Amino acid sequence: MDINLNIRVSDIMTSRIVTIEMDDRLTVAKEIFDNAPFHHLLVIEHNKLRGILSERDYLRALSPNIGNINETERDSETLQKRAHQVMTRSPVTIAPNQTIKQAGELLLQHDIGSLPVLDKGKLVGIITWKDLLKAFVA
């Protein structure tokens, strides 16, 4: 097997990113997760990355009774939480000129599923473990 581990993050990252604001309610995240193929939302404040909200974080914050017959008002109130209350703060990031080997090492080292891509502090994309896997099988 001849895998090029020197491929740059910028070559395989997703530049179509979805951001939400720190004070957005989880109803906004629900709408995005229900209707788009994204599993990680980047949380910004004044155009600066402040955190990441994974679909797993979102689901963990909700009552398990949401959407079923046992749902109560208290359950539906969990959707009123704000993004900053459940997001992961100060996410691990990577630069676009770093290699996919470095990206993979960071994902494994921190046991995370994605890395926001910052170019001189500006959010330019996201790379996930699935992006890396696609690069390996391509």
C-alpha positions in Angstrom: 0.0 0.0 0.0 1.4 3.4 -1.0 -0.3 6.1 0.9 1.0 9.7 0.6 0.9 11.0 4.2 2.3 14.4 3.0 -1.0 15.4 1.5 -1.9 18.8 2.9 -4.9 19.4 5.1 -6.1 22.1 2.6 -6.2 19.4 -0.1 -8.9 17.3 1.6 -10.6 19.6 4.2 -14.2 20.7 3.9 -14.3 24.5 3.2 -18.1 24.6 3.4 -18.4 25.0 7.1 -21.4 25.7 9.3 -21.1 28.1 12.2 -23.4 29.0 15.0 -23.1 31.8 17.5 -22.3 31.2 21.2 -25.8 32.3 22.3 -27.7 30.3 19.7 -30.1 27.9 21.2 -29.9 24.2 20.7 -33.0 24.5 18.5 -30.7 26.1 15.9 -28.3 23.1 16.1 -31.2 20.7 15.9 -32.4 22.3 12.7 -29.0 22.0 11.1 -28.3 18.5 12.3 -31.7 17.3 11.1 -31.4 18.9 7.7 -27.7 18.9 6.7 -25.0 16.2 6.5 -22.9 17.9 9.2 -21.9 16.4 12.5 -19.8 19.3 13.9 -20.8 22.9 14.2 -18.2 25.5 14.7 -19.2 28.0 17.4 -18.0 31.6 16.8 -18.2 34.9 18.6 -17.2 38.1 16.7 -16.0 36.0 13.8 -13.5 34.1 16.1 -13.7 30.4 16.8 -14.7 29.8 20.4 -15.7 26.2 20.4 -17.1 23.2 18.6 -20.5 21.5 19.0 -20.6 18.0 17.9 -23.8 16.1 17.2 -22.8 13.8 20.1 -22.4 16.9 22.5 -25.8 18.1 21.3 -27.5 14.7 21.9 -25.9 14.3 25.3 -27.4 17.7 26.4 -30.9 16.8 25.4 -33.5 15.0 27.4 -33.9 11.4 26.1 -37.6 12.0 26.0 -37.5 14.6 23.2 -39.8 13.7 20.4 -41.5 10.8 22.1 -44.8 10.3 23.9 -43.2 10.8 27.3 -41.9 14.3 26.4 -42.7 16.9 29.1 -42.3 20.6 29.1 -39.1 20.1 31.2 -37.7 17.8 28.4 -38.4 20.3 25.6 -36.8 23.1 27.7 -33.4 21.3 27.2 -33.6 22.6 23.6 -33.5 26.1 25.0 -29.9 25.6 26.2 -27.3 27.8 24.5 -24.5 26.5 22.4 -21.8 27.8 24.8 -23.4 25.7 27.6 -22.7 22.4 25.8 -19.9 23.1 23.3 -16.3 22.0 23.7 -14.3 25.2 24.4 -10.9 26.0 22.9 -11.0 23.1 20.3 -7.8 21.6 19.0 -7.2 23.1 15.5 -4.8 22.6 12.6 -3.3 24.8 9.9 -4.1 24.2 6.2 -0.5 23.6 5.3 0.0 20.8 7.8 -0.1 17.1 6.6 -2.9 14.6 6.9 -0.5 12.5 9.0 -0.3 15.4 11.5 -4.1 15.7 11.4 -4.5 12.0 12.1 -2.1 12.2 15.0 -4.0 15.1 16.6 -7.4 13.3 16.2 -6.0 10.2 17.8 -4.0 12.0 20.5 -7.1 14.0 21.6 -9.7 11.3 20.9 -11.8 13.7 18.8 -13.6 13.4 15.5 -12.7 16.7 13.8 -10.3 19.6 13.6 -11.3 23.2 12.7 -8.8 24.5 10.1 -7.4 28.0 10.9 -5.2 30.0 8.6 -3.5 32.8 10.6 -6.4 32.7 13.0 -9.1 32.8 10.3 -11.5 29.9 10.1 -11.1 28.3 6.6 -12.4 24.8 7.0 -12.8 21.6 9.0 -11.2 18.2 8.6 -12.8 15.1 10.1 -11.7 11.5 10.5 -14.0 10.6 7.6 -12.0 13.0 5.3 -8.8 11.3 6.3 -10.3 7.9 5.7 -11.5 9.0 2.2 -7.9 10.2 1.5 -6.5 6.8 2.4 -8.9 4.8 0.3 -8.8 7.1 -2.7 
